[in-house]
């Protein structure tokens, strides 16, 4: 409702870019980001909370602004949690089905994603192709999670 032609964000986007968010790649990305946000919040929060408060206060005592402190101190020290949250959200979005169909539809070459392609192949009784697509999606998801595991393990060793 919000990103549709009569919604607040949809009207704003249409006015600026002269195209709709609904059934577009941009709308699909926005909807997927909002849907997967809870998977990113916990790693973000944990990494921000792990930043030593003394470093932040030292920056402020040297006359640095809150924005400067955030960009130059907090973000670099929180990068592993930020990367983890983004990768987990991306991995979750890879297999998403409902949000993709509701916001992006199934437009080949525009909004068609792997999970919808698997659904289409199953509906067409092409189980072999569906199995191959599902196996590729599964391998990709494992690879993404392995990267997260490797990054986190490496980060813990550097502490």
C-alpha atoms as one frame of an Amber mdcrd trajectory, in Angstrom:
protein
   0.000   0.000   0.000   2.801   2.404   0.853   4.823   1.855  -2.326   1.832
   1.606  -4.672   0.815   4.410  -7.010  -1.405   6.029  -4.354   0.915   5.411
  -1.390   3.115   8.078   0.166   6.439   6.560  -0.858   5.077   5.404  -4.217
   3.851   8.892  -5.165   7.106  10.492  -4.014   9.178   7.996  -6.023   6.954
   8.405  -9.094   7.265  12.205  -8.918  11.051  12.165  -8.685  11.955   9.261
 -11.001   8.824   9.141 -13.200   8.326   5.400 -12.615   6.486   3.255 -10.122
   7.985   1.209  -7.302   5.414  -1.562  -7.548   6.447  -4.353  -9.926   9.931
  -2.878 -10.385  13.392  -4.015  -9.358  13.760  -0.973  -7.092  10.515  -1.799
  -5.289  11.635  -5.389  -4.926  14.931  -4.288  -3.346  13.139  -1.891  -0.976
  10.584  -4.492   0.083  13.243  -7.163   0.560  15.387  -4.823   2.660  12.462
  -3.968   4.914  11.430  -7.609   5.225  14.964  -8.776   6.057  15.820  -5.892
   8.387  15.223  -7.941  11.575  18.018 -10.314  10.539  20.447  -7.386  10.440
  19.383  -5.555  13.592  20.789  -8.042  16.112  24.325  -8.224  14.624  24.318
  -4.430  14.171  23.236  -3.846  17.766  25.764  -6.306  19.175  28.659  -4.798
  17.228  27.709  -1.220  18.151  27.389  -2.198  21.827  30.846  -3.820  21.740
  32.575  -0.526  20.868  34.473   0.735  23.909  32.685   3.772  25.321  36.052
   5.293  26.284  36.996   5.608  22.606  33.785   7.476  21.859  34.248   9.801
  24.827  37.893  10.392  23.867  36.784  11.461  20.407  34.237  13.857  21.866
  36.774  15.266  24.333  39.060  16.045  21.393  36.288  18.184  19.912  35.054
  15.765  17.267  31.378  15.811  16.347  29.014  12.910  16.897  28.835  12.333
  13.139  32.634  12.268  12.824  32.860   9.889  15.797  30.251   7.614  14.260
  31.893   7.531  10.828  35.549   7.362  11.909  35.358   5.314  15.125  32.105
   3.431  15.609  31.566   2.213  12.027  35.108   0.857  11.494  35.042  -0.938
  14.845  31.594  -2.372  14.064  32.359  -3.500  10.516  32.225  -7.232  11.254
  28.745  -6.993  12.758  27.602  -4.794   9.893  28.963  -7.246   7.318  27.376
 -10.163   9.167  23.979  -8.446   9.335  24.042  -7.508   5.658  25.103 -10.983
   4.540  22.487 -12.699   6.709  19.798 -10.388   5.344  20.952 -11.068   1.796
  20.969 -14.828   2.382  17.465 -14.648   3.835  16.246 -12.610   0.884  17.664
 -15.120  -1.620  15.017 -17.674  -0.728  12.173 -15.225  -0.121   9.008 -15.920
  -2.048   5.994 -14.059  -0.667   7.392 -10.531  -0.626   8.836 -11.016  -4.095
   5.490 -11.984  -5.605   3.530  -9.298  -3.750   5.845  -6.398  -4.580   7.781
  -7.441  -7.658   5.518  -9.927  -9.332   7.080 -12.421 -11.708   8.377 -10.370
 -14.604  11.160 -12.277 -16.423  14.334 -10.215 -16.663  13.040  -7.600 -14.225
  11.749  -9.063 -10.966  12.016 -12.819 -11.392  14.248 -14.341  -8.721  15.482
 -17.875  -7.987  12.703 -18.811  -5.566  10.021 -17.757  -8.037  11.820 -19.577
 -10.868  11.766 -22.770  -8.773   8.050 -22.266  -8.117   7.376 -21.778 -11.841
   9.303 -24.923 -12.745   7.392 -26.988 -10.173   4.077 -25.603 -11.459   5.134
 -26.601 -14.991   6.015 -30.101 -13.709   9.679 -29.572 -14.664  10.975 -31.193
 -11.492  14.471 -31.781 -12.845  14.999 -28.100 -13.608  13.407 -27.130 -10.289
  15.760 -29.485  -8.442  18.798 -28.046 -10.219  17.714 -24.476  -9.403  17.046
 -25.453  -5.784  20.455 -27.135  -5.496  22.178 -24.036  -6.885  20.260 -21.838
  -4.446  21.170 -24.173  -1.580  24.869 -24.186  -2.513  24.868 -20.414  -2.828
  23.220 -20.054   0.595  25.775 -22.392   2.171  28.587 -20.403   0.552  27.204
 -17.139   1.935  26.847 -18.601   5.421  30.368 -20.065   5.213  31.698 -16.592
   4.437  29.880 -15.195   7.485  31.265 -17.993   9.648  34.800 -17.429   8.333
  34.643 -13.648   8.841  33.292 -14.019  12.377  35.840 -16.660  13.300  38.666
 -14.522  11.956  37.333 -11.500  13.836  37.208 -13.424  17.128  40.859 -14.503
  16.677  41.957 -10.875  16.199  40.436  -9.799  19.523
